[in-house]
């Protein structure tokens, strides 16, 4: 099982963004951003928004996980 929050955090750190900026883009406050980083799972509509904001397809990690389980 993947931990989507830590994958989002990894990409976020790689891009060198600020939590304040990310919170503003997500229309939430900073504490919600830290909560996202801790989540094992996430609502798909929120994941779409995060994918667009960070310009990264986070859904592919679920596809990869499914491919591994099918083998």
N, CA, C and O atoms as CSV, one atom per row, in Angstrom:
chain,resi,resn,atom,element,x,y,z
A,1,UNK,N,N,0.846,-1.191,0.000
A,1,UNK,CA,C,0.000,0.000,0.000
A,1,UNK,C,C,0.884,1.245,0.000
A,1,UNK,O,O,1.872,1.326,0.730
A,2,UNK,N,N,0.513,2.194,-0.820
A,2,UNK,CA,C,1.297,3.421,-0.878
A,2,UNK,C,C,0.832,4.398,0.200
A,2,UNK,O,O,-0.290,4.305,0.696
A,3,UNK,N,N,1.698,5.322,0.548
A,3,UNK,CA,C,1.370,6.411,1.474
A,3,UNK,C,C,1.415,7.683,0.644
A,3,UNK,O,O,2.473,8.290,0.478
A,4,UNK,N,N,0.255,8.086,0.120
A,4,UNK,CA,C,0.186,9.187,-0.836
A,4,UNK,C,C,0.664,10.510,-0.237
A,4,UNK,O,O,1.246,11.333,-0.945
A,5,UNK,N,N,0.428,10.718,1.030
A,5,UNK,CA,C,0.856,11.971,1.668
A,5,UNK,C,C,2.360,12.160,1.615
A,5,UNK,O,O,2.842,13.259,1.344
A,6,UNK,N,N,3.098,11.098,1.872
A,6,UNK,CA,C,4.555,11.221,1.844
A,6,UNK,C,C,5.067,11.388,0.413
A,6,UNK,O,O,6.093,12.031,0.195
A,7,UNK,N,N,4.362,10.817,-0.558
A,7,UNK,CA,C,4.742,11.004,-1.962
A,7,UNK,C,C,4.499,12.456,-2.374
A,7,UNK,O,O,5.325,13.056,-3.064
A,8,UNK,N,N,3.378,13.013,-1.956
A,8,UNK,CA,C,3.087,14.426,-2.233
A,8,UNK,C,C,4.146,15.307,-1.579
A,8,UNK,O,O,4.654,16.240,-2.201
A,9,UNK,N,N,4.475,15.013,-0.338
A,9,UNK,CA,C,5.487,15.805,0.389
A,9,UNK,C,C,6.836,15.742,-0.314
A,9,UNK,O,O,7.532,16.753,-0.413
A,10,UNK,N,N,7.205,14.572,-0.799
A,10,UNK,CA,C,8.477,14.405,-1.499
A,10,UNK,C,C,8.535,15.298,-2.741
A,10,UNK,O,O,9.536,15.974,-2.976
A,11,UNK,N,N,7.460,15.299,-3.534
A,11,UNK,CA,C,7.402,16.131,-4.738
A,11,UNK,C,C,7.383,17.610,-4.358
A,11,UNK,O,O,8.057,18.425,-4.988
A,12,UNK,N,N,6.619,17.950,-3.336
A,12,UNK,CA,C,6.534,19.318,-2.826
A,12,UNK,C,C,7.929,19.827,-2.437
A,12,UNK,O,O,8.316,20.933,-2.815
A,13,UNK,N,N,8.670,19.027,-1.691
A,13,UNK,CA,C,10.028,19.400,-1.275
A,13,UNK,C,C,10.966,19.525,-2.475
A,13,UNK,O,O,11.795,20.433,-2.541
A,14,UNK,N,N,10.819,18.604,-3.415
A,14,UNK,CA,C,11.647,18.620,-4.622
A,14,UNK,C,C,11.468,19.930,-5.400
A,14,UNK,O,O,12.421,20.452,-5.979
A,15,UNK,N,N,10.248,20.449,-5.405
A,15,UNK,CA,C,9.956,21.696,-6.107
A,15,UNK,C,C,10.363,22.940,-5.313
A,15,UNK,O,O,10.401,24.043,-5.860
A,16,UNK,N,N,10.664,22.764,-4.035
A,16,UNK,CA,C,11.105,23.882,-3.199
A,16,UNK,C,C,10.027,24.918,-2.920
A,16,UNK,O,O,10.306,26.115,-2.851
A,17,UNK,N,N,8.813,24.458,-2.763
A,17,UNK,CA,C,7.691,25.360,-2.537
A,17,UNK,C,C,7.485,25.650,-1.054
A,17,UNK,O,O,7.970,24.918,-0.191
A,18,UNK,N,N,6.763,26.720,-0.775
A,18,UNK,CA,C,6.454,27.030,0.626
A,18,UNK,C,C,5.077,26.479,0.975
A,18,UNK,O,O,4.197,26.365,0.122
A,19,UNK,N,N,4.914,26.144,2.234
A,19,UNK,CA,C,3.631,25.629,2.725
A,19,UNK,C,C,2.553,26.706,2.570
A,19,UNK,O,O,1.409,26.398,2.235
A,20,UNK,N,N,2.912,27.947,2.812
A,20,UNK,CA,C,1.946,29.051,2.670
A,20,UNK,C,C,1.431,29.160,1.242
A,20,UNK,O,O,0.233,29.336,1.020
A,21,UNK,N,N,2.333,29.056,0.278
A,21,UNK,CA,C,1.939,29.130,-1.128
A,21,UNK,C,C,1.008,27.974,-1.473
A,21,UNK,O,O,-0.030,28.169,-2.105
A,22,UNK,N,N,1.385,26.770,-1.055
A,22,UNK,CA,C,0.598,25.576,-1.352
A,22,UNK,C,C,-0.787,25.679,-0.720
A,22,UNK,O,O,-1.783,25.329,-1.353
A,23,UNK,N,N,-0.855,26.147,0.501
A,23,UNK,CA,C,-2.139,26.313,1.192
A,23,UNK,C,C,-3.018,27.306,0.432
A,23,UNK,O,O,-4.219,27.083,0.276
A,24,UNK,N,N,-2.426,28.387,-0.033
A,24,UNK,CA,C,-3.183,29.388,-0.796
A,24,UNK,C,C,-3.731,28.779,-2.084
A,24,UNK,O,O,-4.884,29.023,-2.441
A,25,UNK,N,N,-2.924,27.994,-2.780
A,25,UNK,CA,C,-3.349,27.343,-4.025
A,25,UNK,C,C,-4.471,26.336,-3.776
A,25,UNK,O,O,-5.360,26.172,-4.612
A,26,UNK,N,N,-4.428,25.670,-2.633
A,26,UNK,CA,C,-5.454,24.686,-2.281
A,26,UNK,C,C,-6.679,25.315,-1.614
A,26,UNK,O,O,-7.670,24.633,-1.354
A,27,UNK,N,N,-6.606,26.616,-1.341
A,27,UNK,CA,C,-7.689,27.336,-0.652
A,27,UNK,C,C,-7.954,26.735,0.732
A,27,UNK,O,O,-9.097,26.471,1.104
A,28,UNK,N,N,-6.881,26.529,1.471
A,28,UNK,CA,C,-6.997,26.010,2.835
A,28,UNK,C,C,-5.921,26.685,3.684
A,28,UNK,O,O,-5.171,27.525,3.187
A,29,UNK,N,N,-5.847,26.321,4.951
A,29,UNK,CA,C,-4.760,26.902,5.735
A,29,UNK,C,C,-3.622,25.908,5.905
A,29,UNK,O,O,-3.740,24.730,5.568
A,30,UNK,N,N,-2.527,26.412,6.433
A,30,UNK,CA,C,-1.282,25.645,6.518
A,30,UNK,C,C,-1.435,24.324,7.268
A,30,UNK,O,O,-0.802,23.333,6.905
A,31,UNK,N,N,-2.254,24.298,8.294
A,31,UNK,CA,C,-2.416,23.063,9.064
A,31,UNK,C,C,-3.004,21.948,8.206
A,31,UNK,O,O,-2.683,20.776,8.405
A,32,UNK,N,N,-3.867,22.306,7.247
A,32,UNK,CA,C,-4.431,21.305,6.340
A,32,UNK,C,C,-3.358,20.720,5.426
A,32,UNK,O,O,-3.394,19.534,5.099
A,33,UNK,N,N,-2.407,21.553,5.017
A,33,UNK,CA,C,-1.312,21.063,4.168
A,33,UNK,C,C,-0.503,20.018,4.935
A,33,UNK,O,O,-0.192,18.956,4.397
A,34,UNK,N,N,-0.168,20.312,6.174
A,34,UNK,CA,C,0.582,19.333,6.984
A,34,UNK,C,C,-0.230,18.052,7.177
A,34,UNK,O,O,0.331,16.958,7.223
A,35,UNK,N,N,-1.544,18.193,7.288
A,35,UNK,CA,C,-2.424,17.030,7.413
A,35,UNK,C,C,-2.377,16.177,6.142
A,35,UNK,O,O,-2.358,14.948,6.217
A,36,UNK,N,N,-2.359,16.824,4.990
A,36,UNK,CA,C,-2.277,16.097,3.716
A,36,UNK,C,C,-1.004,15.262,3.666
A,36,UNK,O,O,-1.030,14.113,3.227
A,37,UNK,N,N,0.102,15.830,4.112
A,37,UNK,CA,C,1.387,15.123,4.082
A,37,UNK,C,C,1.374,13.870,4.956
A,37,UNK,O,O,2.179,12.964,4.743
A,38,UNK,N,N,0.480,13.809,5.927
A,38,UNK,CA,C,0.409,12.665,6.846
A,38,UNK,C,C,-0.590,11.590,6.406
A,38,UNK,O,O,-0.650,10.515,7.003
A,39,UNK,N,N,-1.355,11.874,5.385
A,39,UNK,CA,C,-2.434,10.959,4.975
A,39,UNK,C,C,-1.927,9.753,4.191
A,39,UNK,O,O,-1.085,9.874,3.301
A,40,UNK,N,N,-2.462,8.592,4.545
A,40,UNK,CA,C,-2.193,7.370,3.778
A,40,UNK,C,C,-3.057,7.321,2.538
A,40,UNK,O,O,-2.643,6.785,1.510
A,41,UNK,N,N,-4.251,7.875,2.626
A,41,UNK,CA,C,-5.164,7.909,1.483
A,41,UNK,C,C,-5.733,9.321,1.367
A,41,UNK,O,O,-5.629,10.129,2.290
A,42,UNK,N,N,-6.342,9.600,0.198
A,42,UNK,CA,C,-6.811,10.959,-0.053
A,42,UNK,C,C,-7.997,10.918,-1.005
A,42,UNK,O,O,-8.093,10.028,-1.850
A,43,UNK,N,N,-8.877,11.860,-0.869
A,43,UNK,CA,C,-10.024,12.004,-1.754
A,43,UNK,C,C,-9.542,12.277,-3.178
A,43,UNK,O,O,-8.603,13.047,-3.380
A,44,UNK,N,N,-10.174,11.654,-4.152
A,44,UNK,CA,C,-9.694,11.792,-5.538
A,44,UNK,C,C,-9.808,13.222,-6.066
A,44,UNK,O,O,-8.935,13.661,-6.814
A,45,UNK,N,N,-10.841,13.950,-5.705
A,45,UNK,CA,C,-10.968,15.325,-6.190
A,45,UNK,C,C,-9.849,16.205,-5.638
A,45,UNK,O,O,-9.352,17.089,-6.335
A,46,UNK,N,N,-9.455,15.967,-4.397
A,46,UNK,CA,C,-8.332,16.705,-3.825
A,46,UNK,C,C,-7.028,16.300,-4.509
A,46,UNK,O,O,-6.163,17.141,-4.752
A,47,UNK,N,N,-6.891,15.024,-4.813
A,47,UNK,CA,C,-5.679,14.558,-5.480
A,47,UNK,C,C,-5.563,15.134,-6.893
A,47,UNK,O,O,-4.460,15.426,-7.354
A,48,UNK,N,N,-6.685,15.298,-7.573
A,48,UNK,CA,C,-6.668,15.950,-8.891
A,48,UNK,C,C,-6.150,17.374,-8.744
A,48,UNK,O,O,-5.284,17.806,-9.505
A,49,UNK,N,N,-6.673,18.091,-7.782
A,49,UNK,CA,C,-6.264,19.488,-7.556
A,49,UNK,C,C,-4.772,19.570,-7.232
A,49,UNK,O,O,-4.067,20.424,-7.771
A,50,UNK,N,N,-4.296,18.700,-6.366
A,50,UNK,CA,C,-2.876,18.674,-6.007
A,50,UNK,C,C,-2.026,18.331,-7.219
A,50,UNK,O,O,-0.965,18.923,-7.421
A,51,UNK,N,N,-2.480,17.383,-8.025
A,51,UNK,CA,C,-1.753,16.998,-9.233
A,51,UNK,C,C,-1.611,18.176,-10.191
A,51,UNK,O,O,-0.550,18.374,-10.783
A,52,UNK,N,N,-2.667,18.949,-10.341
A,52,UNK,CA,C,-2.631,20.122,-11.225
A,52,UNK,C,C,-1.705,21.189,-10.651
A,52,UNK,O,O,-0.883,21.753,-11.374
A,53,UNK,N,N,-1.831,21.464,-9.375
A,53,UNK,CA,C,-1.018,22.505,-8.735
A,53,UNK,C,C,0.468,22.162,-8.805
A,53,UNK,O,O,1.295,23.023,-9.107
A,54,UNK,N,N,0.805,20.908,-8.525
A,54,UNK,CA,C,2.216,20.506,-8.514
A,54,UNK,C,C,2.681,19.975,-9.871
A,54,UNK,O,O,3.835,19.575,-10.028
A,55,UNK,N,N,1.765,19.975,-10.852
A,55,UNK,CA,C,2.084,19.523,-12.208
A,55,UNK,C,C,2.721,18.125,-12.192
A,55,UNK,O,O,3.775,17.891,-12.784
A,56,UNK,N,N,2.046,17.216,-11.497
A,56,UNK,CA,C,2.560,15.854,-11.343
A,56,UNK,C,C,1.376,14.890,-11.219
A,56,UNK,O,O,0.415,15.178,-10.505
A,57,UNK,N,N,1.440,13.757,-11.907
A,57,UNK,CA,C,0.370,12.757,-11.866
A,57,UNK,C,C,0.558,11.831,-10.660
A,57,UNK,O,O,1.326,10.871,-10.718
A,58,UNK,N,N,-0.147,12.129,-9.581
A,58,UNK,CA,C,-0.039,11.306,-8.380
A,58,UNK,C,C,-0.865,10.026,-8.487
A,58,UNK,O,O,-0.693,9.114,-7.679
A,59,UNK,N,N,-1.752,9.947,-9.465
A,59,UNK,CA,C,-2.554,8.746,-9.664
A,59,UNK,C,C,-1.713,7.577,-10.156
A,59,UNK,O,O,-2.071,6.418,-9.945
A,60,UNK,N,N,-0.608,7.874,-10.804
A,60,UNK,CA,C,0.227,6.793,-11.352
A,60,UNK,C,C,0.772,5.880,-10.255
A,60,UNK,O,O,1.048,4.709,-10.516
A,61,UNK,N,N,0.930,6.386,-9.046
A,61,UNK,CA,C,1.434,5.556,-7.957
A,61,UNK,C,C,0.431,4.470,-7.580
A,61,UNK,O,O,0.814,3.378,-7.162
A,62,UNK,N,N,-0.852,4.778,-7.732
A,62,UNK,CA,C,-1.877,3.768,-7.481
A,62,UNK,C,C,-1.861,2.727,-8.599
A,62,UNK,O,O,-2.024,1.535,-8.337
A,63,UNK,N,N,-1.668,3.166,-9.831
A,63,UNK,CA,C,-1.592,2.240,-10.968
A,63,UNK,C,C,-0.408,1.298,-10.817
A,63,UNK,O,O,-0.526,0.096,-11.054
A,64,UNK,N,N,0.716,1.843,-10.427
A,64,UNK,CA,C,1.923,1.034,-10.218
A,64,UNK,C,C,1.662,0.006,-9.123
A,64,UNK,O,O,2.040,-1.158,-9.258
A,65,UNK,N,N,1.024,0.428,-8.048
A,65,UNK,CA,C,0.708,-0.464,-6.929
A,65,UNK,C,C,-0.215,-1.588,-7.390
A,65,UNK,O,O,-0.050,-2.734,-6.972
A,66,UNK,N,N,-1.186,-1.270,-8.248
A,66,UNK,CA,C,-2.094,-2.296,-8.769
A,66,UNK,C,C,-1.358,-3.289,-9.665
A,66,UNK,O,O,-1.605,-4.493,-9.591
A,67,UNK,N,N,-0.455,-2.790,-10.511
A,67,UNK,CA,C,0.326,-3.680,-11.387
A,67,UNK,C,C,1.139,-4.677,-10.579
A,67,UNK,O,O,1.222,-5.849,-10.945
A,68,UNK,N,N,1.726,-4.236,-9.513
A,68,UNK,CA,C,2.541,-5.108,-8.672
A,68,UNK,C,C,1.669,-6.178,-8.018
A,68,UNK,O,O,2.069,-7.340,-7.948
A,69,UNK,N,N,0.503,-5.807,-7.547
A,69,UNK,CA,C,-0.394,-6.760,-6.876
A,69,UNK,C,C,-0.967,-7.795,-7.839
A,69,UNK,O,O,-1.288,-8.910,-7.428
A,70,UNK,N,N,-1.101,-7.438,-9.123
A,70,UNK,CA,C,-1.661,-8.365,-10.100
A,70,UNK,C,C,-0.685,-9.457,-10.479
A,70,UNK,O,O,-1.105,-10.521,-10.935
A,71,UNK,N,N,0.593,-9.230,-10.308
A,71,UNK,CA,C,1.618,-10.209,-10.713
A,71,UNK,C,C,1.797,-11.306,-9.715
A,71,UNK,O,O,2.621,-12.197,-9.919
